[in-house]
Amino acid sequence: MVETVHIKDVGAFSRTQIDTFKRCQNLKTAVQLGIEMHKWLSKEGLPSLPAQDHDLARE
């Protein structure tokens, strides 16, 4: 027997499914934060470094 949670107007989900949804949401958040950090580093972080360090930062 599998316990399920019923969410009104959405459906019924098992604990395993809910845990999987949460892990996917956490992964999505981590990826989005990484993308935003990369954009920031490329636009603002890199230009603020001394010129001799630009090649190192691009690696």
VMD Tcl script that builds the backbone (N, CA, C; Angstrom):
set m [mol new atoms 177]
animate dup $m
set s [atomselect $m all]
$s set {name element resname resid chain x y z} {
  {N N MET 1 A 0.842 -1.184 0.000}
  {CA C MET 1 A 0.000 0.000 0.000}
  {C C MET 1 A 0.886 1.247 0.000}
  {N N VAL 2 A 0.596 2.161 -0.897}
  {CA C VAL 2 A 1.360 3.399 -1.001}
  {C C VAL 2 A 0.490 4.549 -0.517}
  {N N GLU 3 A 1.016 5.299 0.443}
  {CA C GLU 3 A 0.280 6.466 0.916}
  {C C GLU 3 A 0.392 7.567 -0.123}
  {N N THR 4 A -0.699 8.258 -0.324}
  {CA C THR 4 A -0.690 9.363 -1.279}
  {C C THR 4 A -1.267 10.612 -0.633}
  {N N VAL 5 A -0.895 11.733 -1.197}
  {CA C VAL 5 A -1.435 13.021 -0.780}
  {C C VAL 5 A -2.242 13.541 -1.956}
  {N N HIS 6 A -3.455 13.960 -1.679}
  {CA C HIS 6 A -4.289 14.506 -2.752}
  {C C HIS 6 A -4.214 16.029 -2.697}
  {N N ILE 7 A -3.844 16.632 -3.808}
  {CA C ILE 7 A -3.790 18.085 -3.926}
  {C C ILE 7 A -4.961 18.501 -4.806}
  {N N LYS 8 A -5.828 19.309 -4.233}
  {CA C LYS 8 A -7.055 19.708 -4.920}
  {C C LYS 8 A -6.753 20.287 -6.299}
  {N N ASP 9 A -7.493 19.853 -7.283}
  {CA C ASP 9 A -7.394 20.311 -8.676}
  {C C ASP 9 A -6.069 19.955 -9.347}
  {N N VAL 10 A -5.240 19.138 -8.694}
  {CA C VAL 10 A -3.963 18.739 -9.293}
  {C C VAL 10 A -3.893 17.226 -9.431}
  {N N GLY 11 A -4.059 16.510 -8.316}
  {CA C GLY 11 A -4.016 15.055 -8.368}
  {C C GLY 11 A -3.474 14.458 -7.088}
  {N N ALA 12 A -3.218 13.154 -7.127}
  {CA C ALA 12 A -2.696 12.423 -5.978}
  {C C ALA 12 A -1.243 12.049 -6.242}
  {N N PHE 13 A -0.411 12.212 -5.219}
  {CA C PHE 13 A 1.016 11.974 -5.365}
  {C C PHE 13 A 1.547 11.180 -4.187}
  {N N SER 14 A 2.488 10.276 -4.478}
  {CA C SER 14 A 3.130 9.492 -3.418}
  {C C SER 14 A 4.276 10.306 -2.817}
  {N N ARG 15 A 4.766 9.849 -1.686}
  {CA C ARG 15 A 5.898 10.513 -1.026}
  {C C ARG 15 A 7.105 10.540 -1.964}
  {N N THR 16 A 7.334 9.439 -2.673}
  {CA C THR 16 A 8.460 9.362 -3.610}
  {C C THR 16 A 8.332 10.419 -4.700}
  {N N GLN 17 A 7.133 10.578 -5.233}
  {CA C GLN 17 A 6.927 11.583 -6.277}
  {C C GLN 17 A 7.151 12.995 -5.742}
  {N N ILE 18 A 6.648 13.269 -4.554}
  {CA C ILE 18 A 6.815 14.597 -3.960}
  {C C ILE 18 A 8.289 14.871 -3.697}
  {N N ASP 19 A 9.017 13.878 -3.178}
  {CA C ASP 19 A 10.454 14.047 -2.946}
  {C C ASP 19 A 11.193 14.304 -4.256}
  {N N THR 20 A 10.803 13.610 -5.316}
  {CA C THR 20 A 11.426 13.808 -6.627}
  {C C THR 20 A 11.139 15.208 -7.156}
  {N N PHE 21 A 9.900 15.669 -7.010}
  {CA C PHE 21 A 9.551 17.028 -7.433}
  {C C PHE 21 A 10.416 18.050 -6.697}
  {N N LYS 22 A 10.599 17.843 -5.396}
  {CA C LYS 22 A 11.388 18.785 -4.587}
  {C C LYS 22 A 12.850 18.778 -5.028}
  {N N ARG 23 A 13.410 17.591 -5.294}
  {CA C ARG 23 A 14.800 17.516 -5.762}
  {C C ARG 23 A 14.958 18.219 -7.104}
  {N N CYS 24 A 13.984 18.040 -7.986}
  {CA C CYS 24 A 14.031 18.722 -9.297}
  {C C CYS 24 A 13.953 20.233 -9.118}
  {N N GLN 25 A 13.096 20.682 -8.217}
  {CA C GLN 25 A 12.978 22.122 -7.956}
  {C C GLN 25 A 14.281 22.668 -7.394}
  {N N ASN 26 A 14.909 21.938 -6.472}
  {CA C ASN 26 A 16.191 22.369 -5.910}
  {C C ASN 26 A 17.269 22.431 -6.989}
  {N N LEU 27 A 17.288 21.447 -7.879}
  {CA C LEU 27 A 18.257 21.437 -8.975}
  {C C LEU 27 A 18.026 22.619 -9.909}
  {N N LYS 28 A 16.773 22.875 -10.231}
  {CA C LYS 28 A 16.433 24.016 -11.096}
  {C C LYS 28 A 16.913 25.323 -10.469}
  {N N THR 29 A 16.697 25.485 -9.164}
  {CA C THR 29 A 17.130 26.691 -8.462}
  {C C THR 29 A 18.648 26.818 -8.491}
  {N N ALA 30 A 19.356 25.722 -8.246}
  {CA C ALA 30 A 20.823 25.750 -8.252}
  {C C ALA 30 A 21.364 26.110 -9.633}
  {N N VAL 31 A 20.771 25.558 -10.674}
  {CA C VAL 31 A 21.209 25.858 -12.041}
  {C C VAL 31 A 20.948 27.322 -12.359}
  {N N GLN 32 A 19.773 27.820 -11.983}
  {CA C GLN 32 A 19.446 29.226 -12.252}
  {C C GLN 32 A 20.413 30.155 -11.527}
  {N N LEU 33 A 20.733 29.853 -10.284}
  {CA C LEU 33 A 21.696 30.667 -9.540}
  {C C LEU 33 A 23.069 30.623 -10.198}
  {N N GLY 34 A 23.469 29.462 -10.693}
  {CA C GLY 34 A 24.749 29.335 -11.384}
  {C C GLY 34 A 24.791 30.157 -12.658}
  {N N ILE 35 A 23.695 30.143 -13.408}
  {CA C ILE 35 A 23.626 30.933 -14.643}
  {C C ILE 35 A 23.703 32.422 -14.321}
  {N N GLU 36 A 22.968 32.846 -13.304}
  {CA C GLU 36 A 22.992 34.258 -12.911}
  {C C GLU 36 A 24.384 34.669 -12.436}
  {N N MET 37 A 25.066 33.787 -11.691}
  {CA C MET 37 A 26.416 34.098 -11.235}
  {C C MET 37 A 27.364 34.210 -12.421}
  {N N HIS 38 A 27.239 33.320 -13.394}
  {CA C HIS 38 A 28.093 33.365 -14.584}
  {C C HIS 38 A 27.886 34.685 -15.329}
  {N N LYS 39 A 26.626 35.086 -15.496}
  {CA C LYS 39 A 26.332 36.355 -16.173}
  {C C LYS 39 A 26.957 37.521 -15.415}
  {N N TRP 40 A 26.805 37.521 -14.095}
  {CA C TRP 40 A 27.358 38.601 -13.287}
  {C C TRP 40 A 28.876 38.633 -13.403}
  {N N LEU 41 A 29.508 37.466 -13.294}
  {CA C LEU 41 A 30.965 37.414 -13.396}
  {C C LEU 41 A 31.443 37.910 -14.751}
  {N N SER 42 A 30.733 37.556 -15.808}
  {CA C SER 42 A 31.129 37.966 -17.153}
  {C C SER 42 A 30.969 39.466 -17.366}
  {N N LYS 43 A 29.895 40.036 -16.820}
  {CA C LYS 43 A 29.600 41.448 -17.069}
  {C C LYS 43 A 30.259 42.386 -16.064}
  {N N GLU 44 A 30.295 41.999 -14.793}
  {CA C GLU 44 A 30.775 42.908 -13.760}
  {C C GLU 44 A 32.039 42.421 -13.058}
  {N N GLY 45 A 32.101 41.138 -12.800}
  {CA C GLY 45 A 33.248 40.604 -12.062}
  {C C GLY 45 A 34.534 40.663 -12.850}
  {N N LEU 46 A 34.503 40.187 -14.075}
  {CA C LEU 46 A 35.703 40.151 -14.918}
  {C C LEU 46 A 36.273 41.543 -15.183}
  {N N PRO 47 A 35.462 42.515 -15.566}
  {CA C PRO 47 A 36.018 43.842 -15.822}
  {C C PRO 47 A 36.646 44.496 -14.585}
  {N N SER 48 A 36.242 44.084 -13.403}
  {CA C SER 48 A 36.798 44.696 -12.199}
  {C C SER 48 A 38.159 44.103 -11.811}
  {N N LEU 49 A 38.551 43.008 -12.456}
  {CA C LEU 49 A 39.857 42.400 -12.183}
  {C C LEU 49 A 40.959 43.147 -12.921}
  {N N PRO 50 A 42.179 43.080 -12.407}
  {CA C PRO 50 A 43.300 43.647 -13.154}
  {C C PRO 50 A 43.429 42.942 -14.510}
  {N N ALA 51 A 43.892 43.654 -15.520}
  {CA C ALA 51 A 43.968 43.136 -16.891}
  {C C ALA 51 A 44.754 41.831 -16.973}
  {N N GLN 52 A 45.824 41.686 -16.193}
  {CA C GLN 52 A 46.643 40.475 -16.275}
  {C C GLN 52 A 45.901 39.233 -15.775}
  {N N ASP 53 A 44.796 39.413 -15.056}
  {CA C ASP 53 A 44.036 38.277 -14.529}
  {C C ASP 53 A 42.838 37.893 -15.397}
  {N N HIS 54 A 42.564 38.627 -16.460}
  {CA C HIS 54 A 41.390 38.343 -17.286}
  {C C HIS 54 A 41.447 36.947 -17.900}
  {N N ASP 55 A 42.603 36.534 -18.393}
  {CA C ASP 55 A 42.715 35.199 -18.987}
  {C C ASP 55 A 42.451 34.108 -17.955}
  {N N LEU 56 A 42.949 34.290 -16.756}
  {CA C LEU 56 A 42.704 33.318 -15.678}
  {C C LEU 56 A 41.213 33.218 -15.368}
  {N N ALA 57 A 40.545 34.347 -15.330}
  {CA C ALA 57 A 39.126 34.362 -14.970}
  {C C ALA 57 A 38.261 33.728 -16.046}
  {N N ARG 58 A 38.700 33.764 -17.287}
  {CA C ARG 58 A 37.903 33.206 -18.388}
  {C C ARG 58 A 37.968 31.685 -18.438}
  {N N GLU 59 A 38.902 31.070 -17.742}
  {CA C GLU 59 A 39.056 29.605 -17.788}
  {C C GLU 59 A 37.911 28.887 -17.137}
}
mol reanalyze $m
mol bondsrecalc $m
mol representation Tube
mol addrep $m
